[in-house]
Amino acid sequence: MLVQSIPAGPLDVVGDVHGEWAALQELLALLGYSKDGTHPAGRRLLFLGDLVDRGPDSLAVFRFVERLVRLEHGYCILGNHELNLLLEKSREGNEWFYGNAQQLREGGLIPQVLATAEDRAWITERLLTFPLVVEQPGFRAVHACWEPSAVDRLRHFEGNALQAFRAGRAPVMEAIRQAGAEMGTVEADILRQNVNPVTVLTSGMEERAEEPFWAGGQKRKVRRVKWWNNYVSATTVVFGHYWRALSEDDRPVKRGPYLFSGVDPMAPLGPHQNAWCVDYSVGYRHVERARGAGSGMSTALAALRFPERKLVFT
C-alpha cells in the first residue's frame, strides 16, 4: 500500500539523510538505538525518504534502512531522490548510483561509495516496496507535502509508486489541455507538478515565482508552496524536503526563496503548530566537507521524537 497504516507506538522520525552514514550512526546512538536499529524501549524508526545522494555512503544508509524495514523493525517512505532513481533520472548528486563520481561545480570530486549494476537492480527492486505515506492514530508522515486529495487518490491504488506516477501522467496532460497551456511554459510546468499525486507528495506543490531565481544550476520561474501555513488538521504531520536551517544566518547556499524566514528553527509550523519539518540541510554537508568546514558545519541531521515532540540533532 502506498498509504501505510502502522501500529500505535513511539516513533523517532528521521529527516533526509542523503548518504551521511556517519551522521546517522551518531544520531541513532543519541536516540538510544542498537547498531541493528532496535531500541530497548520498543521505539521504532521512521525515515522520511531522501536516504541517498550527495553524501559519502548512500549504499550503507540504504542497506541499513532496507534491513530495518524488511525485518519490520522500522519504516521508510519514498522521497523525491528515490523517485528519481526509479524513473532513471540522472540528477546532480545521484552520480554514485550510476557508478560515477560526483564533481563539485567549482572543481574537485566528492568521495563516495559507488553502486554496481547489482546494487542498482537490488535498490530499484526494494524501492518499489516502499510507501509514500505512513499513518498511525494522531500522526502522519510524508516526504514533502500533505495534500489530502493527492493522498486520497493513492490510498487505494493497487500498485507501486512507479506505477502510480505513470498513472498520473494522463490526468496531467488532460489538465494541461483543458488549461490551454503550451508545453514548456510555466503554466504547464506547474500543472505537471501539482496534478500528479506522486510528485505532490514527494516534492510538493509549486506556484509561479515573483522573480526568476537560480537553483540546481538552472534558472527557475516556479517556487515551492508553504502548504503547512494552511494545514488545519488536528493530526500531527511530519515531513522533510525543504532545507530548513538551524540558524537563518547560517542556512546552506541552497539558492531560491527560503521558506522559513522569521520562524524559530526549532518550532513546529502551521496554524495549530503541529506540522514539523525535520530536514535541517544535511544534504549540503558534502559541500561543507569538501570546502574544509570540518567542525564548523552549519547543517544537521535531525529526528523528531513522537509523541514527545522533541527534536534531536547531530
PEKAJO-V297945 format. One record per backbone hydrogen bond with DSSP energy under -1.0 kcal/mol. NH is the residue of the N-H (numbers start at 1). CO is the residue of the C=O. E is the energy in kcal/mol with one decimal. If there is no record, write none. Layout:
BEGIN
nh=NH co=CO e=E
nh=NH co=CO e=E
END
This chain:
BEGIN
nh=4 co=133 e=-3.0
nh=6 co=135 e=-3.0
nh=11 co=306 e=-2.9
nh=12 co=44 e=-2.2
nh=13 co=304 e=-2.8
nh=14 co=46 e=-2.9
nh=15 co=302 e=-2.6
nh=18 co=50 e=-2.3
nh=19 co=51 e=-2.9
nh=20 co=17 e=-1.4
nh=21 co=19 e=-1.8
nh=24 co=20 e=-2.1
nh=25 co=21 e=-2.4
nh=26 co=22 e=-2.1
nh=27 co=23 e=-2.4
nh=28 co=24 e=-2.6
nh=29 co=25 e=-1.8
nh=30 co=26 e=-2.0
nh=31 co=27 e=-1.9
nh=32 co=29 e=-1.1
nh=33 co=28 e=-2.8
nh=34 co=38 e=-3.1
nh=37 co=34 e=-2.1
nh=42 co=39 e=-2.0
nh=44 co=10 e=-1.7
nh=46 co=12 e=-2.3
nh=47 co=75 e=-2.4
nh=48 co=14 e=-2.1
nh=54 co=93 e=-2.1
nh=55 co=18 e=-1.2
nh=55 co=53 e=-1.8
nh=57 co=19 e=-2.3
nh=61 co=57 e=-1.7
nh=62 co=58 e=-2.7
nh=63 co=59 e=-2.8
nh=64 co=60 e=-2.1
nh=65 co=61 e=-2.4
nh=66 co=62 e=-3.0
nh=67 co=63 e=-2.0
nh=68 co=64 e=-2.0
nh=69 co=65 e=-2.5
nh=70 co=66 e=-2.8
nh=71 co=67 e=-2.4
nh=72 co=69 e=-1.5
nh=73 co=68 e=-2.9
nh=75 co=45 e=-2.5
nh=77 co=47 e=-2.1
nh=78 co=131 e=-2.2
nh=83 co=79 e=-2.1
nh=84 co=80 e=-2.2
nh=85 co=81 e=-1.3
nh=86 co=82 e=-2.1
nh=87 co=83 e=-2.2
nh=88 co=85 e=-1.1
nh=89 co=84 e=-2.8
nh=94 co=91 e=-2.2
nh=97 co=94 e=-1.0
nh=98 co=95 e=-1.2
nh=99 co=96 e=-1.7
nh=100 co=95 e=-2.3
nh=104 co=108 e=-2.8
nh=107 co=104 e=-1.6
nh=110 co=102 e=-3.0
nh=113 co=56 e=-2.4
nh=115 co=96 e=-2.5
nh=120 co=116 e=-2.4
nh=121 co=117 e=-2.1
nh=122 co=118 e=-2.2
nh=123 co=119 e=-3.0
nh=124 co=120 e=-2.4
nh=125 co=121 e=-2.1
nh=126 co=122 e=-2.3
nh=127 co=123 e=-2.7
nh=128 co=124 e=-1.4
nh=129 co=126 e=-1.9
nh=130 co=127 e=-1.6
nh=132 co=2 e=-2.8
nh=133 co=2 e=-2.0
nh=134 co=141 e=-1.8
nh=135 co=4 e=-2.7
nh=136 co=139 e=-2.3
nh=139 co=136 e=-2.7
nh=140 co=236 e=-1.7
nh=141 co=134 e=-2.4
nh=142 co=238 e=-1.9
nh=144 co=201 e=-2.4
nh=151 co=147 e=-2.3
nh=152 co=148 e=-2.7
nh=153 co=149 e=-1.8
nh=155 co=151 e=-1.2
nh=157 co=154 e=-1.2
nh=159 co=157 e=-1.1
nh=164 co=160 e=-2.2
nh=165 co=161 e=-2.5
nh=166 co=162 e=-2.2
nh=167 co=163 e=-2.2
nh=168 co=164 e=-1.3
nh=169 co=166 e=-1.2
nh=172 co=168 e=-1.3
nh=173 co=169 e=-2.4
nh=174 co=170 e=-2.3
nh=175 co=171 e=-2.3
nh=176 co=172 e=-2.3
nh=177 co=173 e=-2.2
nh=178 co=174 e=-2.8
nh=179 co=175 e=-1.9
nh=181 co=176 e=-1.9
nh=185 co=182 e=-1.8
nh=189 co=185 e=-2.4
nh=190 co=186 e=-2.5
nh=191 co=187 e=-1.9
nh=192 co=188 e=-2.5
nh=193 co=189 e=-1.6
nh=194 co=190 e=-2.7
nh=195 co=191 e=-2.0
nh=200 co=196 e=-1.9
nh=201 co=197 e=-2.2
nh=202 co=198 e=-1.9
nh=203 co=199 e=-2.3
nh=204 co=200 e=-1.7
nh=207 co=223 e=-2.3
nh=209 co=221 e=-2.8
nh=213 co=220 e=-2.1
nh=215 co=218 e=-2.6
nh=218 co=215 e=-1.4
nh=220 co=213 e=-4.0
nh=223 co=207 e=-3.1
nh=225 co=205 e=-2.2
nh=227 co=225 e=-1.9
nh=229 co=226 e=-1.6
nh=230 co=227 e=-2.0
nh=231 co=228 e=-1.4
nh=236 co=138 e=-1.4
nh=237 co=274 e=-2.3
nh=238 co=140 e=-1.9
nh=239 co=276 e=-2.6
nh=240 co=143 e=-2.4
nh=242 co=240 e=-1.1
nh=244 co=279 e=-2.3
nh=250 co=247 e=-1.1
nh=251 co=248 e=-1.0
nh=254 co=252 e=-2.8
nh=263 co=260 e=-2.0
nh=267 co=264 e=-1.9
nh=269 co=275 e=-3.7
nh=273 co=270 e=-1.6
nh=275 co=269 e=-1.8
nh=276 co=237 e=-2.6
nh=278 co=239 e=-2.6
nh=284 co=281 e=-2.1
nh=285 co=282 e=-1.8
nh=288 co=284 e=-1.8
nh=289 co=285 e=-3.0
nh=290 co=286 e=-1.9
nh=291 co=287 e=-1.7
nh=292 co=289 e=-1.7
nh=293 co=288 e=-2.8
nh=296 co=293 e=-2.4
nh=297 co=294 e=-1.3
nh=300 co=280 e=-2.3
nh=303 co=312 e=-2.1
nh=304 co=13 e=-2.3
nh=305 co=310 e=-3.1
nh=306 co=11 e=-2.8
nh=309 co=305 e=-2.6
nh=310 co=305 e=-1.2
nh=312 co=303 e=-2.5
nh=314 co=301 e=-1.8
END
